[in-house]
Structures are given as C-alpha cells and as structure tokens.
C-alpha cells in the first residue's frame, strides 16, 4: 500500500501557513527562504525525527500510528476538520486500487424526511454535492436544478461558476470558499471518483479563485451555518441551514434552510413559497434517476 502524495501535499500546505510566532517558536525569520515553518521545526514540535517527518511529506511508504498523527496534527495546529481530512487522505488515497464509488440513488429514509420537512427549502445532496432531489421552494430559492443539464446539477459547481449565484449570495466569496473546502473533503474520502476529479478540473479551468482555494488545501466540514441572500423576487433574506445525514451513509445529506420565526426573512420565504404552492411536494432530480438506473444496471450486469 503506497502512501498518497496528496497526504504529503496537505502536510506541506498546512506547514507553509504557520509562522514561528503562532507555533510558539522563536521568530528567527531572517534566514527563511520560504513561508511557513521548516520541516525540522514541525518534527521537533511533533516529537518525531526530521527524517521521519520528511518521509511523511514526501508521501513515502510508511505507516504512522494514530499517536504520531495526533502529534503531527497538534504541531500543524490542525482544527478537527483538517485532522479528519488528514486521516481520510492517509486511509483512502493510499491504495490506488480502491474501487470506483458506486452510483447514488436517493436513500428512502432521506426521501421520507424530504417529504416531511414542510414549507422550508430542502435539498438532498449526494457525493460532490450533486443535487439528487429537492422541494419546489429550494429550487425557487436557489436554482431550478432539475431543469439543468445533468453535468450541471451540482451545488458546488453552481455556486462557483454561475453568475446568478454570485448575485444571489451577498457573501459569495465566503460561501464559494466553503463549498470548495467541502469538495476537498469529498475528494479525500473518494479519491478514485472520476466525476469528482472532473469537477475539480472544470472548476480550476474556469475560476481563478477556486484554483487559489484548492492550492491552499482549504478544508470545510461545516454542517450548519447561515447565508445572506439577495433574491431577485423577494429581496434580502437571512437564512440558517442545517445538514442532516444518516450515520450509515454520510455521502447523502439533507440540507434544510430556515428563517427566524416572525422575521422579515420568514415573511419573504413564505411569499416565495406562494409562487410554488401548486407544485408537487418534492422533485427528484433527473440526475438521481440516472444514477439509480446506472447502479441497477451495474448490479444486474
């Protein structure tokens, strides 16, 4: 089992962002040729040899213990999301023979939740934040994903590349950066996902900002937060979102948006919902149907 170069690249990126000051070391910046700490400094902080840490960054065929990984994470000042991503890279990227991830269909339990959420925008997201299903209010709030070509029914792609998303999100750079960080997590968990790698390539070609975020190995595992929108129909809204997932299938997430009761945003959301009052309770993205058909064909082939 050869260790992935991606693991080493991640360590190097995390090392380069540190300074002696925020690592608790003496400054000594006069002789520094590159930003960040030196390998020997991280090795000393992690209580491992410089040679051992160098082999980690070089993606050499070694197998660090969990205690060593925890020590390296502390030395690099990784937050819990970054540390989890480091583990993902080590465990999932090491074996280049890992099988391709199978096609996704909508999980019945999440379909039931989607049907039961009531009058709030809800999306069912799969790997790579593919939009597998959603209710009419979510499509009125964000975009009509089922009407898009199959390759474009992806929340991250839409956020980063669609000009309408830039106009919708009042804090677009933060939202887009978070989306890029979430995609980084997904790629770490599914390194052989050809569609994910194709998506990364497309985003890198068309977005300079995405290229910078990706080069910095930004990681984001946020499951809750808030967004500020300027909707073309109902104006400004401030909404909270929550991601709900099943323990045995973390690759599918039900994302719910809500407004504070009695707030102007709640009134605006209700007004927006009145435009889709005659629509079906939920709509399954054609992407979900296509992936389910592909999965069925694979199982019967």
N, C-alpha and C positions, 0 to 999 in steps of 0.2 A: 504494500500500500504506500504509494508515493505521496509525500505531503504536497499540498497545493501551493503554487506560487502566490495565489490570491491571499492565503493566510499571511505570508511574508510581506506582501504589499500592504496589507492592512496594518500590520505592526509598524512598518516604516512610516505610513501616513500618520498614525497616532503618535509616533515618536517625534515626527517633524513639527507637530503643533505645540509641543511642550517647550517651555523655557526653563532655564535653571531656577529662576525665581519661583515659578509656580510648581516646580518639582521639589522645592525646598533645598536646592543646592546653591553653593556659592556661584556668583554670576559668571566670572571667567569668560566673558563674551569676546574678549579681544582677539583670541586666536581662532574663533569659529568661522568656518568657511561656508557652512550650510545652516539653514534654520533648524531649530529643534535641538534635542539632546543628542549626544553621541551614543553609540551602541554600548560603549563601556560604562556610561553613566546609567543607562537603563539596566544593564546587567548588574551593576552594583546595587541599585535600588531594589531589584528583584531577587537579590542574593543568589545569582547564578553566575557561572563563568562567562566572560566575554565571548569565548569561542562558542559556547552553547547558545547564547542569545543570537550570535551572528548566524549560526546554522538555522535558527528559527526564522529569521528574516529572509534567509536565502531559500526557504522552502525545502530544506534538506529532509531526508527520510529519517526523521526522529519522531519519537512519540512522547511528548511531555505529559507528566502526570497532572491531575487536576490541581494539586497543590502548587505546582510550578505555574500553571496557567493563571491561577488566582493571584500568585505573587507578581507575575508579569502584568496582569490587569491593574493591580494596585500601583505598580511602578509607572504605568502609562496613564494613570488617572482615568480609566475607562468607567463610564457610567453603566448601569445594569444592562441597558440595551446594547451597548457596544461590546460588553463582555459576552453576552449571549450570542451576538453575531460572530465574535471571535471563535467561540465553541462550534457554532454552525459551520464556519469555514473549515475548521480542523476536521470535523466529523464527516461533513458532506462533500467537500471538494477534494478530499484526499484520494478517493477512489474514482478514477476516471472511467471505470467500468460500471458505475451506478446506472441502473436503467432509466430511460426517459420517464418523466412523470406522466401518469395516465391522464386521459381526457376527463374533464369535470362535467358532471350534471348536477342539478340543484338537489341538495340534501332535503329529504322530506321534512325533517324536523324544522329546518330553517324556512322551508316553504310555508309551513304552518304558522311560524312566527311572523313571516312577512304578511300573510293573510290576516293576522290578528292584531297588527300594530295600530290599526285605527287611522285617524286622519293626521298622520305625520309622514313626512318624506322618508322613504326607506329604500335602500339598495342592497341587493345581495351580491357581494364581491367574491370572486374566486382568486386563484393564483394570478399574480401580476396585476391585481385589481381589475381583472376582467369583469365587466358588468354582466352577471348571469341572469339577473331578474331585478325587478323594482316595481314600485307602485306609480300610478299616474302623477301623484304630487311630486315625487322625486324627479321625474322626467320634466315636469313643468318648472321645477325649481332650478335644475342644473341643465340637462340636455336630453333630447329625445334619443337615447342610446339605441333602442330597438330599430330606429329608422336609419342609423348609420351603417356604413359597410362593415362587414364582420371584423375586419382587421382594426377598425377604429372604435370598437365597443370596449374601451378600456379607460378607466377613470384617470389614471396617471397620464396616459397619452393625451387625453382631452385637456386636462389641467395645464400641461406644459406647452402643448402645440396649438390649441385652438384659441384664436384671438378673442372669441366671446368669453372664454374662461378668464382671460386677463381682465376683461371689463367687469365680469361678474364678481370676482373676489377682490375686495378692497385692499387686502393684504396679500396680493398674488405672490410676491417673491417668497414669503414665509410659507404659504400653502404649497407652492410648487417645490420648494426645497424639502419640505416634509414628505411630499409624495415621492421625490427622488430617493430620499432616505428609506422609505418603506419598500421601494423597489429593490434597493440594495439588500435589505433583509431577505426578501423573497428569493433573490438570485443566490444568496448564501445558503439558503435551505434547499434550493433546487438548481444546482449548478449545471445540470445537463438539460435544462428546459430550453429547447431550441427557440420557442416562441418568446421567452423572456430575453434571451440573448439578442434576438432580432429586434425586440422592442428597445432595448438599450442602445443598439446600433442606430436605429432610426432617430431616437431622441438626441443622441450625440451628434448626428449629422445636422439636425435642424435647430438645435438650441445650444448656443454658447454657454448660457447659464447652467444648463444641465451638465455639459462637459466639465465645468468647474466643480459642481457639486459632486459629480461621480469621481473625479480625480481626487477629491478630498476624502473619499470613503465615508461620506456622511451616512449615519445610521439613524433610523427613526422607527420606533415600535409603539408610538402613541396609540392608545385605544380609546381616547376621549379627548375632547377639546372644544374649541369654539371657532366660528368663522363669521366674518363680517362681509355681507353681500350687498351689491347694488343691482337689484333685479330690474330688467327693462320694463316689467309690467307693474310691479308693486313697490318699487323703490328699495330703500335701505332696510336690511334685516340683520339682526344679530342672533345667531342660532348656536346651540350646543349640539355636539354629535357624540354618540357612543357606538363602539364596535362590540358586537356580541358574537361569540364563536362557540362551537362545540368542542369539548375537551378532546374528543377522539378524532376531530377533523379541523385543525386550526387553519387549513387552507381555504375555508369558506367563512365569510364574516357578514353578519347582518349589520349594516350601518344605518342608524336612526338619527334624524335631525329633529330638534325640538326648540321651541321658543319659550321664554319665561311666561307663565300664565298671566294674562292681563296686560302684557306689554304691547307696545305698538307693533313689534315683530310678530307677536301672536295674531294680532288682527290682520296684518299683511299676509301671513301664512294662510289664515282662514279665507281671505279674499282670493288668494291664488288657488286654493283648493276648490273654490266655487267654479273656476273655469274648467276643472276636470271632473265635476260632480257626476257627469253622465258616463264616465269611463269605467272600465272593469276594475275590480278591486286591486288586482295585481297584473303585471305584464311580464312574461318571461322573455328575456332577450333571445333573439334567434341564435345568438352565439351559444347559449345554453343548450338549445335543441341540437345544434350541430355537434357540439362536443359529446352530448349524450349518445347521439347516433354513432359517432366515431368510436366511443367507448364500447357500445353494444356490438359494433362490427368487430372490434378487436377481441372481445370476449367470445365471439362465436366463430372467429376465423381459425 
